[in-house]
Amino acid sequence: MTSLNTVESALLYVSVYGLSSLCVAWKDKITIGSRKKPITLLFIALLLPVLLAAYRVNVGSDYYNYLWIYNRAANWPISQLVYNYNFISSTPIGMVLVAKITSMFGSERLYFGALATISYLPFLYYICKNEDIGHKGTAIFLYLLSNFSTGLNTTKQIIAINIVLFGLKAVYERKAIKYIVIITVATLFHQTAIVALPIYFLMDKNGSISSGKRLVAIVVSFIGLVIFDNILISLGGRWAEYADSSGTINLTFFLNLWWLIVFLWMRGSLVKKSYRNELNIILFAVGTIMSLLGFWSVFGKRIASYYTIVEILLMSQIPEVVSHSNKRIVGMMILLYSLCMFILSFVIRGQSGLIPYSF
């Protein structure tokens, strides 16, 4: 096993993420031979972070917990794993299936690579197919520096969050059954994905959001803060233990609040660019309120991520709605902010146990 020092580790992450983002940004501009082949560049964009995740050793605070899932699945028949499954307290069945399938090939690297693929591919696909996002490379870079990096530790929940984001297309298209199916799939990787189900009901048939629904969403969010611990206790088992978890200084809430102010200030321009941003802003507002849980529950703060994931969509659109002369400056400022947050979170504060990187 080889371990990199702090600077080398940080440079490795940023370099891999930067190359992946450039592949997405240039997918329609570079020719291979005499033809454009965007699928080749997209494959490289996916492969680079996946290899980074697959070949790590003891990188991520929960690395050995996920390795335990793999070893358990390898040694138990699938019938026994499914028979003993409990939706509330068991390891999510999606994780068990990924572990079981990859264990058939006897490769831990394949297991971690498969998890990384599921952590990245839904977001990559969503961004590439989303006409609202002009700066697709920027959106990918923001995601890799934040959620994907966090997912090297909290893998199950990041997978579920990305599947929920992927499902927003069904919300925009008003396809209820499709959205319910997608949320169900997300719960197979983390049961908390069920909190994203109400998102569908925020938007009306014509794509608008009434003032009444905005008010209900805000009020219900605050009610959720009050009863959150009681819900965990009622679920029992390990969920009840989360009710006793301690909080933090919760820098996340203050950052979310700052960006919420920015998004509200630019709301007119963002909504004019795309009606979908009306829903995105409401979702981020709800997520910001839910992130107040971080003051007394670290676990609770993670629930907010199902709603705040749209921050990346909104941030990457800001350069497109400012004046032409400021587009490049604003874009660079957003990239610099995300890079600084990566350094603060994972390098200086050592969150998620990503530094040093070992392989």
DOLUM-537180 format. One record per residue (C-alpha): residue number from 0; x, y, z. Coordinates in Angstrom, 2 decimals. Layout:
REM DOLUM-537180
@nr: NUM	u: X	v: Y	w: Z
...
REM end
This chain:
REM DOLUM-537180
@nr: 0	u: 0.00	v: 0.00	w: 0.00
@nr: 1	u: 1.22	v: 3.49	w: -0.88
@nr: 2	u: 0.08	v: 6.63	w: 0.94
@nr: 3	u: 0.38	v: 10.14	w: -0.48
@nr: 4	u: 1.04	v: 13.14	w: 1.72
@nr: 5	u: -1.57	v: 15.87	w: 2.22
@nr: 6	u: -0.51	v: 18.05	w: -0.71
@nr: 7	u: -0.11	v: 15.10	w: -3.08
@nr: 8	u: -3.52	v: 13.74	w: -2.09
@nr: 9	u: -5.24	v: 17.09	w: -2.65
@nr: 10	u: -3.56	v: 17.52	w: -6.03
@nr: 11	u: -4.61	v: 14.02	w: -7.06
@nr: 12	u: -8.25	v: 14.63	w: -6.24
@nr: 13	u: -8.36	v: 18.04	w: -7.94
@nr: 14	u: -6.48	v: 16.77	w: -11.01
@nr: 15	u: -8.78	v: 13.78	w: -11.51
@nr: 16	u: -11.88	v: 15.90	w: -10.95
@nr: 17	u: -10.59	v: 18.63	w: -13.25
@nr: 18	u: -9.84	v: 16.19	w: -16.08
@nr: 19	u: -13.24	v: 14.55	w: -15.70
@nr: 20	u: -14.94	v: 17.96	w: -15.85
@nr: 21	u: -12.96	v: 19.01	w: -18.92
@nr: 22	u: -13.98	v: 15.82	w: -20.71
@nr: 23	u: -17.62	v: 16.76	w: -20.12
@nr: 24	u: -17.08	v: 20.39	w: -21.11
@nr: 25	u: -15.26	v: 19.44	w: -24.33
@nr: 26	u: -17.33	v: 16.39	w: -25.29
@nr: 27	u: -18.91	v: 18.20	w: -28.27
@nr: 28	u: -15.81	v: 20.16	w: -29.30
@nr: 29	u: -13.04	v: 17.60	w: -29.71
@nr: 30	u: -12.81	v: 15.28	w: -32.68
@nr: 31	u: -11.21	v: 11.84	w: -32.56
@nr: 32	u: -9.97	v: 11.12	w: -36.04
@nr: 33	u: -12.36	v: 12.99	w: -38.31
@nr: 34	u: -15.50	v: 12.70	w: -36.20
@nr: 35	u: -16.79	v: 13.96	w: -32.89
@nr: 36	u: -17.21	v: 11.14	w: -30.41
@nr: 37	u: -18.69	v: 12.61	w: -27.22
@nr: 38	u: -19.42	v: 9.17	w: -25.78
@nr: 39	u: -15.67	v: 8.45	w: -25.65
@nr: 40	u: -14.96	v: 11.58	w: -23.62
@nr: 41	u: -17.94	v: 10.89	w: -21.36
@nr: 42	u: -16.62	v: 7.39	w: -20.72
@nr: 43	u: -13.24	v: 8.88	w: -19.72
@nr: 44	u: -15.05	v: 11.44	w: -17.54
@nr: 45	u: -16.78	v: 8.60	w: -15.71
@nr: 46	u: -13.78	v: 6.29	w: -15.56
@nr: 47	u: -11.30	v: 8.66	w: -13.91
@nr: 48	u: -13.18	v: 9.27	w: -10.60
@nr: 49	u: -14.36	v: 5.65	w: -10.55
@nr: 50	u: -10.75	v: 4.38	w: -10.69
@nr: 51	u: -9.82	v: 6.87	w: -7.96
@nr: 52	u: -12.54	v: 5.40	w: -5.74
@nr: 53	u: -11.96	v: 1.78	w: -6.71
@nr: 54	u: -8.26	v: 1.58	w: -5.89
@nr: 55	u: -8.33	v: 3.47	w: -2.59
@nr: 56	u: -7.45	v: 1.61	w: 0.60
@nr: 57	u: -8.78	v: 2.82	w: 3.96
@nr: 58	u: -9.84	v: 6.13	w: 2.42
@nr: 59	u: -13.14	v: 7.30	w: 3.88
@nr: 60	u: -14.11	v: 7.03	w: 7.53
@nr: 61	u: -16.61	v: 4.26	w: 6.75
@nr: 62	u: -14.32	v: 2.37	w: 4.37
@nr: 63	u: -14.18	v: -0.75	w: 6.55
@nr: 64	u: -17.93	v: -0.67	w: 7.18
@nr: 65	u: -18.50	v: -0.94	w: 3.43
@nr: 66	u: -15.83	v: -3.60	w: 3.21
@nr: 67	u: -17.73	v: -5.53	w: 5.90
@nr: 68	u: -20.88	v: -5.41	w: 3.72
@nr: 69	u: -18.86	v: -6.85	w: 0.84
@nr: 70	u: -17.36	v: -9.66	w: 2.91
@nr: 71	u: -20.72	v: -10.50	w: 4.49
@nr: 72	u: -22.42	v: -10.68	w: 1.10
@nr: 73	u: -19.60	v: -12.83	w: -0.27
@nr: 74	u: -19.98	v: -15.42	w: 2.49
@nr: 75	u: -23.78	v: -15.57	w: 2.74
@nr: 76	u: -26.17	v: -16.98	w: 0.12
@nr: 77	u: -28.42	v: -14.33	w: -1.41
@nr: 78	u: -31.54	v: -16.19	w: -0.19
@nr: 79	u: -30.41	v: -15.82	w: 3.43
@nr: 80	u: -29.59	v: -12.14	w: 2.96
@nr: 81	u: -33.00	v: -11.40	w: 1.45
@nr: 82	u: -34.89	v: -13.59	w: 3.96
@nr: 83	u: -33.36	v: -11.75	w: 6.91
@nr: 84	u: -33.89	v: -8.33	w: 5.32
@nr: 85	u: -35.66	v: -5.62	w: 7.29
@nr: 86	u: -36.39	v: -2.33	w: 5.52
@nr: 87	u: -35.95	v: -0.23	w: 8.65
@nr: 88	u: -32.87	v: -1.72	w: 10.27
@nr: 89	u: -31.03	v: -3.89	w: 7.73
@nr: 90	u: -28.28	v: -2.89	w: 5.34
@nr: 91	u: -30.11	v: -1.49	w: 2.27
@nr: 92	u: -30.84	v: -4.29	w: -0.18
@nr: 93	u: -29.30	v: -2.32	w: -3.05
@nr: 94	u: -25.97	v: -2.31	w: -1.28
@nr: 95	u: -26.28	v: -6.02	w: -0.56
@nr: 96	u: -26.97	v: -6.81	w: -4.21
@nr: 97	u: -24.02	v: -4.73	w: -5.45
@nr: 98	u: -21.77	v: -6.46	w: -2.93
@nr: 99	u: -23.09	v: -9.92	w: -3.81
@nr: 100	u: -22.72	v: -9.45	w: -7.57
@nr: 101	u: -19.20	v: -8.04	w: -7.38
@nr: 102	u: -18.14	v: -10.68	w: -4.84
@nr: 103	u: -18.83	v: -13.31	w: -7.50
@nr: 104	u: -15.77	v: -11.95	w: -9.29
@nr: 105	u: -13.76	v: -11.91	w: -6.04
@nr: 106	u: -12.74	v: -8.28	w: -6.38
@nr: 107	u: -13.01	v: -5.61	w: -3.71
@nr: 108	u: -11.80	v: -3.10	w: -6.30
@nr: 109	u: -14.75	v: -3.96	w: -8.54
@nr: 110	u: -17.10	v: -3.50	w: -5.57
@nr: 111	u: -15.84	v: -0.02	w: -4.70
@nr: 112	u: -15.70	v: 0.86	w: -8.39
@nr: 113	u: -19.32	v: -0.22	w: -8.86
@nr: 114	u: -20.41	v: 1.92	w: -5.90
@nr: 115	u: -18.50	v: 4.90	w: -7.31
@nr: 116	u: -20.14	v: 4.38	w: -10.70
@nr: 117	u: -23.61	v: 4.45	w: -9.16
@nr: 118	u: -22.55	v: 7.51	w: -7.15
@nr: 119	u: -21.51	v: 9.43	w: -10.27
@nr: 120	u: -23.35	v: 8.11	w: -13.33
@nr: 121	u: -26.91	v: 9.35	w: -12.47
@nr: 122	u: -25.61	v: 12.87	w: -11.91
@nr: 123	u: -23.43	v: 12.77	w: -15.03
@nr: 124	u: -26.36	v: 11.58	w: -17.15
@nr: 125	u: -28.74	v: 14.13	w: -15.65
@nr: 126	u: -26.38	v: 17.04	w: -16.34
@nr: 127	u: -25.60	v: 15.95	w: -19.90
@nr: 128	u: -29.32	v: 15.64	w: -20.70
@nr: 129	u: -30.33	v: 18.85	w: -18.90
@nr: 130	u: -30.77	v: 21.69	w: -21.38
@nr: 131	u: -30.89	v: 24.24	w: -18.55
@nr: 132	u: -27.22	v: 23.67	w: -17.73
@nr: 133	u: -25.01	v: 25.38	w: -20.27
@nr: 134	u: -21.80	v: 25.09	w: -18.24
@nr: 135	u: -21.94	v: 21.32	w: -17.85
@nr: 136	u: -18.25	v: 21.00	w: -17.00
@nr: 137	u: -18.71	v: 23.48	w: -14.16
@nr: 138	u: -21.63	v: 21.51	w: -12.73
@nr: 139	u: -19.59	v: 18.29	w: -12.86
@nr: 140	u: -16.58	v: 19.92	w: -11.16
@nr: 141	u: -18.81	v: 21.30	w: -8.37
@nr: 142	u: -20.36	v: 17.87	w: -7.84
@nr: 143	u: -17.07	v: 15.98	w: -7.74
@nr: 144	u: -15.54	v: 18.43	w: -5.28
@nr: 145	u: -18.53	v: 18.14	w: -2.95
@nr: 146	u: -21.01	v: 15.26	w: -3.10
@nr: 147	u: -18.84	v: 12.70	w: -4.88
@nr: 148	u: -16.01	v: 13.32	w: -2.41
@nr: 149	u: -18.43	v: 13.01	w: 0.51
@nr: 150	u: -19.69	v: 9.82	w: -1.12
@nr: 151	u: -16.31	v: 8.18	w: -0.65
@nr: 152	u: -17.47	v: 8.01	w: 2.96
@nr: 153	u: -21.30	v: 8.19	w: 3.08
@nr: 154	u: -21.68	v: 6.15	w: -0.11
@nr: 155	u: -25.17	v: 4.77	w: 0.49
@nr: 156	u: -26.79	v: 8.14	w: 1.01
@nr: 157	u: -24.98	v: 9.87	w: -1.85
@nr: 158	u: -26.21	v: 7.15	w: -4.23
@nr: 159	u: -29.76	v: 7.67	w: -2.98
@nr: 160	u: -29.46	v: 11.46	w: -3.32
@nr: 161	u: -28.29	v: 11.18	w: -6.93
@nr: 162	u: -31.13	v: 8.84	w: -7.81
@nr: 163	u: -33.57	v: 11.36	w: -6.32
@nr: 164	u: -31.99	v: 14.14	w: -8.39
@nr: 165	u: -32.31	v: 11.94	w: -11.48
@nr: 166	u: -35.99	v: 11.63	w: -10.64
@nr: 167	u: -36.62	v: 15.38	w: -10.82
@nr: 168	u: -37.15	v: 14.97	w: -14.56
@nr: 169	u: -40.26	v: 12.94	w: -13.73
@nr: 170	u: -41.44	v: 15.77	w: -11.48
@nr: 171	u: -41.01	v: 18.33	w: -14.28
@nr: 172	u: -42.87	v: 16.04	w: -16.71
@nr: 173	u: -45.61	v: 15.31	w: -14.09
@nr: 174	u: -45.14	v: 11.55	w: -14.26
@nr: 175	u: -46.17	v: 10.39	w: -10.78
@nr: 176	u: -45.70	v: 6.64	w: -11.24
@nr: 177	u: -42.24	v: 7.10	w: -12.72
@nr: 178	u: -41.22	v: 9.33	w: -9.80
@nr: 179	u: -42.54	v: 6.86	w: -7.21
@nr: 180	u: -40.55	v: 4.07	w: -8.88
@nr: 181	u: -37.39	v: 6.18	w: -8.83
@nr: 182	u: -37.85	v: 7.06	w: -5.14
@nr: 183	u: -38.40	v: 3.36	w: -4.41
@nr: 184	u: -35.12	v: 2.52	w: -6.12
@nr: 185	u: -33.39	v: 5.26	w: -4.09
@nr: 186	u: -34.70	v: 3.76	w: -0.83
@nr: 187	u: -33.02	v: 0.47	w: -1.79
@nr: 188	u: -29.72	v: 2.26	w: -1.18
@nr: 189	u: -30.74	v: 4.47	w: 1.75
@nr: 190	u: -34.11	v: 4.36	w: 3.47
@nr: 191	u: -34.09	v: 8.11	w: 4.14
@nr: 192	u: -34.75	v: 8.78	w: 0.42
@nr: 193	u: -38.44	v: 8.52	w: 1.32
@nr: 194	u: -38.24	v: 12.16	w: 2.54
@nr: 195	u: -37.97	v: 13.25	w: -1.11
@nr: 196	u: -41.40	v: 11.85	w: -2.03
@nr: 197	u: -43.29	v: 15.11	w: -1.25
@nr: 198	u: -41.23	v: 16.96	w: -3.88
@nr: 199	u: -43.62	v: 15.76	w: -6.58
@nr: 200	u: -46.58	v: 17.56	w: -5.01
@nr: 201	u: -44.93	v: 20.99	w: -4.94
@nr: 202	u: -45.33	v: 21.59	w: -8.66
@nr: 203	u: -48.70	v: 22.11	w: -10.35
@nr: 204	u: -49.74	v: 20.51	w: -13.64
@nr: 205	u: -48.74	v: 23.62	w: -15.60
@nr: 206	u: -45.23	v: 23.62	w: -14.09
@nr: 207	u: -45.85	v: 26.50	w: -11.67
@nr: 208	u: -45.74	v: 26.52	w: -7.87
@nr: 209	u: -48.53	v: 28.31	w: -6.01
@nr: 210	u: -47.89	v: 30.63	w: -3.09
@nr: 211	u: -49.91	v: 28.28	w: -0.90
@nr: 212	u: -47.65	v: 25.33	w: -1.69
@nr: 213	u: -44.57	v: 27.44	w: -0.96
@nr: 214	u: -46.00	v: 28.36	w: 2.43
@nr: 215	u: -46.95	v: 24.75	w: 3.22
@nr: 216	u: -43.46	v: 23.55	w: 2.28
@nr: 217	u: -41.83	v: 26.07	w: 4.63
@nr: 218	u: -44.21	v: 25.37	w: 7.52
@nr: 219	u: -43.87	v: 21.58	w: 7.17
@nr: 220	u: -40.09	v: 21.97	w: 7.12
@nr: 221	u: -40.11	v: 23.74	w: 10.48
@nr: 222	u: -42.53	v: 21.16	w: 11.91
@nr: 223	u: -40.13	v: 18.47	w: 10.75
@nr: 224	u: -37.36	v: 20.10	w: 12.79
@nr: 225	u: -39.47	v: 19.88	w: 15.94
@nr: 226	u: -40.57	v: 16.26	w: 15.57
@nr: 227	u: -37.43	v: 14.85	w: 13.93
@nr: 228	u: -36.02	v: 13.21	w: 17.06
@nr: 229	u: -39.42	v: 11.71	w: 17.93
@nr: 230	u: -39.61	v: 10.14	w: 14.47
@nr: 231	u: -36.20	v: 8.53	w: 14.94
@nr: 232	u: -37.15	v: 7.19	w: 18.37
@nr: 233	u: -40.39	v: 5.72	w: 17.00
@nr: 234	u: -38.42	v: 3.83	w: 14.34
@nr: 235	u: -36.31	v: 2.22	w: 17.05
@nr: 236	u: -33.03	v: 0.31	w: 16.67
@nr: 237	u: -30.06	v: 2.19	w: 15.27
@nr: 238	u: -32.37	v: 5.00	w: 14.18
@nr: 239	u: -33.23	v: 5.77	w: 17.80
@nr: 240	u: -29.50	v: 6.05	w: 18.51
@nr: 241	u: -29.25	v: 8.87	w: 15.97
@nr: 242	u: -31.66	v: 10.90	w: 18.11
@nr: 243	u: -28.89	v: 11.11	w: 20.72
@nr: 244	u: -26.21	v: 12.17	w: 18.22
@nr: 245	u: -24.42	v: 15.42	w: 18.91
@nr: 246	u: -24.44	v: 18.49	w: 16.70
@nr: 247	u: -21.66	v: 20.63	w: 15.24
@nr: 248	u: -20.92	v: 24.30	w: 14.65
@nr: 249	u: -22.93	v: 23.61	w: 11.48
@nr: 250	u: -21.04	v: 25.72	w: 8.97
@nr: 251	u: -23.19	v: 24.04	w: 6.32
@nr: 252	u: -26.30	v: 25.92	w: 7.46
@nr: 253	u: -24.61	v: 29.34	w: 7.21
@nr: 254	u: -23.24	v: 28.55	w: 3.76
@nr: 255	u: -26.66	v: 27.31	w: 2.63
@nr: 256	u: -28.26	v: 30.47	w: 4.03
@nr: 257	u: -25.80	v: 32.63	w: 2.12
@nr: 258	u: -26.51	v: 30.83	w: -1.15
@nr: 259	u: -30.25	v: 30.94	w: -0.51
@nr: 260	u: -30.01	v: 34.73	w: -0.28
@nr: 261	u: -28.06	v: 34.78	w: -3.55
@nr: 262	u: -30.58	v: 32.54	w: -5.32
@nr: 263	u: -33.53	v: 34.60	w: -4.05
@nr: 264	u: -31.79	v: 37.79	w: -5.16
@nr: 265	u: -31.28	v: 36.31	w: -8.63
@nr: 266	u: -34.62	v: 34.49	w: -8.67
@nr: 267	u: -36.10	v: 36.57	w: -11.47
@nr: 268	u: -33.20	v: 35.88	w: -13.84
@nr: 269	u: -32.97	v: 32.19	w: -12.92
@nr: 270	u: -36.69	v: 31.56	w: -13.36
@nr: 271	u: -36.70	v: 33.52	w: -16.62
@nr: 272	u: -33.93	v: 31.23	w: -17.86
@nr: 273	u: -35.92	v: 28.11	w: -16.88
@nr: 274	u: -39.23	v: 27.61	w: -15.10
@nr: 275	u: -37.66	v: 24.58	w: -13.41
@nr: 276	u: -35.53	v: 26.90	w: -11.28
@nr: 277	u: -38.65	v: 27.93	w: -9.39
@nr: 278	u: -38.85	v: 24.41	w: -7.99
@nr: 279	u: -35.07	v: 24.26	w: -7.49
@nr: 280	u: -35.09	v: 27.42	w: -5.37
@nr: 281	u: -37.99	v: 26.16	w: -3.23
@nr: 282	u: -36.24	v: 22.84	w: -2.73
@nr: 283	u: -33.05	v: 24.59	w: -1.67
@nr: 284	u: -35.00	v: 26.77	w: 0.77
@nr: 285	u: -36.54	v: 23.65	w: 2.35
@nr: 286	u: -33.11	v: 22.01	w: 2.50
@nr: 287	u: -31.63	v: 25.09	w: 4.17
@nr: 288	u: -34.29	v: 24.94	w: 6.88
@nr: 289	u: -33.70	v: 21.22	w: 7.34
@nr: 290	u: -29.95	v: 21.81	w: 7.67
@nr: 291	u: -30.72	v: 23.52	w: 11.00
@nr: 292	u: -30.82	v: 19.96	w: 12.32
@nr: 293	u: -27.04	v: 19.99	w: 12.17
@nr: 294	u: -26.91	v: 22.08	w: 15.34
@nr: 295	u: -28.07	v: 19.05	w: 17.35
@nr: 296	u: -27.90	v: 16.09	w: 14.97
@nr: 297	u: -25.18	v: 15.33	w: 12.42
@nr: 298	u: -27.35	v: 12.58	w: 10.96
@nr: 299	u: -30.30	v: 14.94	w: 10.59
@nr: 300	u: -28.24	v: 17.42	w: 8.62
@nr: 301	u: -27.59	v: 14.76	w: 5.97
@nr: 302	u: -31.34	v: 14.46	w: 5.34
@nr: 303	u: -31.30	v: 18.02	w: 4.02
@nr: 304	u: -29.02	v: 16.93	w: 1.16
@nr: 305	u: -31.98	v: 15.42	w: -0.73
@nr: 306	u: -33.17	v: 18.99	w: -1.17
@nr: 307	u: -29.94	v: 21.00	w: -1.26
@nr: 308	u: -28.41	v: 18.90	w: -4.07
@nr: 309	u: -30.07	v: 21.37	w: -6.49
@nr: 310	u: -27.56	v: 23.97	w: -5.26
@nr: 311	u: -25.14	v: 22.66	w: -7.90
@nr: 312	u: -27.74	v: 23.15	w: -10.65
@nr: 313	u: -28.43	v: 26.72	w: -9.55
@nr: 314	u: -24.79	v: 27.69	w: -9.00
@nr: 315	u: -23.72	v: 26.42	w: -12.42
@nr: 316	u: -26.43	v: 28.54	w: -14.08
@nr: 317	u: -25.45	v: 31.82	w: -12.42
@nr: 318	u: -22.73	v: 32.65	w: -14.99
@nr: 319	u: -25.37	v: 32.29	w: -17.70
@nr: 320	u: -27.74	v: 34.90	w: -16.25
@nr: 321	u: -25.26	v: 37.69	w: -15.42
@nr: 322	u: -24.13	v: 40.31	w: -17.91
@nr: 323	u: -21.88	v: 39.13	w: -20.73
@nr: 324	u: -18.88	v: 41.05	w: -19.41
@nr: 325	u: -19.12	v: 39.32	w: -16.02
@nr: 326	u: -19.78	v: 35.74	w: -17.15
@nr: 327	u: -16.17	v: 34.56	w: -17.03
@nr: 328	u: -15.38	v: 36.35	w: -13.76
@nr: 329	u: -18.47	v: 34.95	w: -12.03
@nr: 330	u: -17.76	v: 31.48	w: -13.36
@nr: 331	u: -14.20	v: 31.58	w: -12.05
@nr: 332	u: -15.41	v: 32.83	w: -8.65
@nr: 333	u: -17.83	v: 29.89	w: -8.34
@nr: 334	u: -15.10	v: 27.41	w: -9.25
@nr: 335	u: -12.71	v: 29.04	w: -6.78
@nr: 336	u: -15.34	v: 28.94	w: -4.04
@nr: 337	u: -15.94	v: 25.23	w: -4.57
@nr: 338	u: -12.21	v: 24.52	w: -4.61
@nr: 339	u: -11.75	v: 26.45	w: -1.36
@nr: 340	u: -14.62	v: 24.56	w: 0.25
@nr: 341	u: -13.03	v: 21.26	w: -0.80
@nr: 342	u: -9.72	v: 22.29	w: 0.79
@nr: 343	u: -11.44	v: 23.55	w: 3.95
@nr: 344	u: -13.66	v: 20.51	w: 4.38
@nr: 345	u: -11.45	v: 17.60	w: 3.36
@nr: 346	u: -7.89	v: 18.88	w: 3.66
@nr: 347	u: -7.89	v: 21.32	w: 6.60
@nr: 348	u: -10.79	v: 19.93	w: 8.67
@nr: 349	u: -10.17	v: 16.33	w: 7.57
@nr: 350	u: -13.86	v: 15.52	w: 7.05
@nr: 351	u: -14.82	v: 12.09	w: 5.72
@nr: 352	u: -11.25	v: 10.75	w: 6.14
@nr: 353	u: -10.26	v: 11.33	w: 2.50
@nr: 354	u: -6.78	v: 12.67	w: 3.24
@nr: 355	u: -4.24	v: 11.13	w: 2.98
@nr: 356	u: -5.11	v: 9.09	w: -0.09
@nr: 357	u: -3.76	v: 5.51	w: -0.06
@nr: 358	u: -3.87	v: 2.89	w: -2.76
REM end
